[in-house]
């Protein structure tokens, strides 16, 4: 039997549906981020990255890089295995204390990625709560959806940020244990959950809360604790999950909460028990980044200012951005093929890298370019971005919006 044909057919199906993903070969320039080198088919070219999740450029910060290099020299490159076999590195213990402190919790637990922390954290919590009903926001990330599924408990999906629907589901659940899982900043539309109001409902109906702050940690709040810190409700959320791979600038994920909750996940979660730990050098770099962002608001302030400038420039150009209150700037295309073409033209002709966002990441008909301005995008680059997008929009025949409408 020719097994390869099954895989060829699967790839052909993606290509027919215009969902096949091509990755550009990009080499970041740590000294000049967000500049980078694109290893194009015609040779290396300098470009500017406009879609990085290293939102604050901390992956290139000298303190973070220095901590990684110094720890690698003293502790080696790898972790030596799982934490159950090789023990806890001092760097990971230090990082978990920093993260617990960041979110005002008793304890933290680090995983190898934000995906794993959600999938493992949610599924383990659900399994440990007898007869648990998991209530999940309709737009939750795939890692949360898989975590709910792997928990093996009953689930109910509430309409996105719809408090009335969530209350209806909570009321109908009666006195059984309940776990509400939701995000603070939703990464594709850039909107924000009403965390305090969800906590009100959780208290009223006896539910536990699990909040994903992946796209907010480091970015909001006086010390970078996220939207929950900004809104003064961090203490009301039972479990706060985050990533080390976005604004923190390294790699990994984590959960924080009461010591008993974190210890239970540590003791029961296969995704933690059987996975090699983060290398000490990675943990040390992440801890250095977290400490820096607790003490410094300069990166957040500069980033928020540049985001505002980008939004104003796109408004002035009549480009169809989705209005958000966050650092995420979606420019709506509405067609998979046109979205890919726009991305390709921006890269090849303007030296701008913005990856197209197509189905299944977003629903069909809502394809977009997702722009994430950072503190190191200068004003000249902002102007160039608006000019390049306008050029591509005109040449592809994509619709502009009236400037008065765009400013609303």
N, C-alpha and C positions, 0 to 999 in steps of 0.2 A: 504494500500500500504506500502511496506517495503522500506522506504526512505533510510535506511542505506546502501542498496545494491549499490545505486548510488555512494556513497562515497567509499565503498569497491572496486568497479570496477575502480574508478579513481586512487586509490592507487595501485591496482594491475597492472594497465597500466604503471605507473611509474616504478614499480619493473621489469616488463618485458623489459622495455626499458633501464634498468640499470640507471635510473635517480632518484631513490628514495634516499632521503637524510637522513642520520643518523647523529645525533649530539652527540658529546662526552661531557660528563659532566665534566667541567673543572673549577677549582677554582684557580684564580690567586694569586700569592704571592707578595704583594705590596712591601715588603722589598727586594725581590730577583728576581724581574722581569728581564728576561722572563721565569724564573722558575715558575712552577705551579703544582697543584695536579690534577691528572686525577682520578676521581672516577670510576674506571674500574669495570667490572663485578666481578673481583676477589679481589676487595678492592682498597684503595687509593694507587697511585703510583706517584712518582715525575717525571715530564716531562719538556721538554723545548719547548716553543711555538716559531714556526718559520713562522707563517702566520698572526700575529696580524696586524690590521690596526692602533693600537696605536703605530704608527711608531717610535715615539721618547720616548716612555715610560712615557709620561707626565701624564697619568692617575694614576701613582704611585708616582709622584713627591710630596715631602713633602709640598711645597708651595701650590700646587693645592689641595691636600687632606686637608690641614689645612684651606684653605679658605672655602672649602665646609663644614667642621665640624663647624667652627666658625659661619658661616652664618646660618646653620641649627639650632644651639643653640639659636641664637638671633631672627631669622625670621621664624623658623618652618620648617617642612619638605616639605610642599606643597605650591603651588602658590595661592590656594583659588579659582581658576576658570579661565575663559578667561580674557584677559587684558581689554576687553570692560566692563566686569562686576566688576572685582576686582581691576582694575587699573594697571599701570605699576609699578612693583617692582623697587626699586632703583638699585638693582643688574642688572636687565635687561637693564635699561637705560644706566648704566655704561658700560656694555658689548657691547651694540650697538655702543656706542661712540668709544670704543677700536677697534671694527671691522672696522668701517668707516675709522678710522685713519690708520689701518693696510693696507688698500687698497687704501688710498688716495682719498676717496670719501666723499661726503657731509653727507651721512646718511646711517644707516644700519637697518635691520629688522630681528629679530631672530624668528625662527620657532622651532618646536619640534624635527625635524630631517632634515638631508640633503635631504632625499627623498621628504619630504613635501615642503621644500624650493624650490626645482626644480619644482615639479609638480604644486605647487600653484603659484610660481613666473612666470614661463613661460606661464601657461594658462591664468593668469590674465593680463599679459602684452599683449598677443596676442588678448585677447577679447577687451582690451581698445584701440587698434590701429585699426581704421576702414580699412577694406579691406586688412588686413595684410597678407603677404606671409611669412611663417616661413620656413627658410632654415636650415636643421638639418644634422649634420654629421652622416654618416651611422653607426658609432660605438658608438653613444651616449648612455649613461646609460639609463636603463629602466625608471627611474624617469623623465628624460628629454623627452623620447618618449611619456610617458603618459601625461606629461604637454603639449606637442605639440598637442596631440590628444584632450585633454580636452579644449584646447583653441578654438577649433571649426573653425579655419581658414584654408585656403589652405596651403598645405605644399609641400616642395620639399626636397628630400634627396640627398645630394651630397656625392660622393664617399669619403671614409675616407681620410682626409688631402689632398684632390685633389683640388688644387687651380684653375686649369683650368676648372674643372667641376663646381666648385662653381661660377666662373666668368661667365660661360655660362648660368647658371641658373639665376644669378643676372641680366645679360643683357637682357635675354628674359622676365623678369618680368616688364620691363619698369619703369614707374614712381610711381608705387604703393608702399605703405609702406612695408618695409622688415625687418625681424628680423633674424639674424644669431645666432644659438645656437650651442655651441661646448664646448669641454673640453680642458684643458691644458695637463694633464697627463691621458692617457687612461689606466685604472687599470689592464686590463688583459694582454695586450701586452707591457705595459710600455713605449709606444712611446709618443711623444710630438707634440702638434699642432704648426703650424707656426703662432703664434698669431699676430705678427706684419704684416705679409703679408695679413692675413684675415682682419685686421683693414684697410689696404690700400684699399682692395676691397670694404669694407663697406663704406669708405669715397667716393670712386669713384662712387659707385652706390647708394648712399643715404640710406644705411641700418643701423640699430641699431644692436649692438653686445651684446651678453649674454654669459659669460664665466664661466664654471664650473671649479673651482680650488680645488675641493674636495680632490684630491690625491696629491696636491702640497702645500696647505696652511700650513704654519709652517715649510715646508721642504726646500724651495728654496727662494732665495732673501736675501738681507742683514738683513731684519727684519722678514723673514718668510712670506712675502706677496704672494709667489707663483712664478710660472714660469713667469707671466706677470711682476712682480717686477724684477726678475732676468734678463729678457730681456729688461727692460727699457720701457715697453709699457703699464704699468698699467693704466696710465692716458688716454689712447686711447680707453679703453674698457668701454662701457656704464654701464653694470651691471656685477658685479663679485659676484658669488655665492660660498659658501663654507660650510664646515661642522665643527662642534665642536667635532665630534665623532672619528676622526682619529688622526692626529698628535697633535691636541689640547688635546685629551685624555679624553673628557667628553662625552656629548651627545647634539644633537641639530644641527640646520642648520641655514643659514642666507643668505641674499642678501645685497649688498651694491651698491650705485649709487647716482645719483642726488637726492636732497631732494624731488623734485616733483614726481619723479618716485617711490621712496620708499613710499611716503605718499599715492600715488594712490593705490599701492598694499596693503598697510595697510588698506585702506578704502574700498576696493572692494573685497579682496580675502576671499572666504568662508573658505579656509584652514587655514587662520589666525584668522578670526573673531570668528569662532565657536569652536576653539580648546583651551583647557586649556593651560596656559602659562607654560614655563619652571619654575620649582621651583627656588626661589632666591638662594638657596645653589648651585644648578647646574650652574646658571648664574655666580655666584661669582667665582666658581672654574674655569670656562671657561675663565673669564676675567683675573684671576691670571695667567693662562697658556699662554694666548695671550701676556700679558705684559712681562712675563718671556722670551718668545721666540723672542719678539721684541728686547730685550736687550742682549740676549745670543745666540751666534752661536755655543757654545760648543757641544750641542746635535746634531746639523746638521753636524758639522765637523766630530764628532766621528761616526755618522751613515753612512755618505758617505764613510768613511774609511773602515768600516766593510762590507759594500755592495761590495766594490772593492775586499776585501779579499775573500768573498764568491764567487764572479764571477771567480776569479783566481783559487780558489780551485776546482770549478766545471769544469773549462776548463782543469785543470791538470788531472782530473779523466775521462775526455772524456764524461761527461754527457751532454745531448742535451738541453742546455739552449737557450732560445731566447735572442739574444743580445739586450740590451736596454741601454739607457743613463740615466736611472732613478734608483730609489731604488727598483723597482719591478723586481724580478728575476723569470721568468717563466721557469720551466723545463718541456719539452714537452714529453708527453706520447702517445697521439694519439688514445687511446682506453678507453672507460668509465670503463669497468670492470677492466682492468689492473691499471687504475688510482686509483680506489677505493682500490684495493688490495695493491698497493704500499703504500697508505696512512695508511691502517690498519697495515701493517707490520712495517712501521716506528714507529708507536705509540706503538704497542704491544711489539716489539722486541728491539727497540732502544730508546724508551722514547722521540721520536720526534713527535710533532704534526704539521702536514701540511695538511690542508683540501683539498680534491680533487676538482678540478674545471671541471665540466662537462656541457653538454648541459642542459638548454638553455643559461647559462651564456657565454659559448663559443660555436662556431659551432662544430657539430659532426666531429670527426677526428682530433680535435685540443685540446683534453683534456690534462690537465696539472696539475702540482703541482706549486702553486704560493707562492714563498718564499719572505718574506719581512724582511731582516736583520735589526736589530736595533742597537742603540749605546751601548746597554748593553749585546749583544752577544759577549762573549769573544773569543779569538783565539782558545782555546781548544774546544769550542762548534762549531766553524767553521770547524775545522778539523774533529770532530765527525760527523757533518752533511754530509760532503763529503764522509767519509767512509761508513756511514749508507746508503746513496743513492746508492753508488756503489754496496754495498752488495745486496740491494733490486733489483737493475737493473739486476744484474747478475742472481739472483735466479728466477726472473720472465721472464728472457729471453728477456728483453727489449734492443733495440739497443743502443750501445754507438756510439760516433762519433770520428773520427780521431782527435788527439789532435791539429794538425796543423789547421784543419778545425774549431775546436772549438775556437781557438785563433783569427781567422780572424774577 
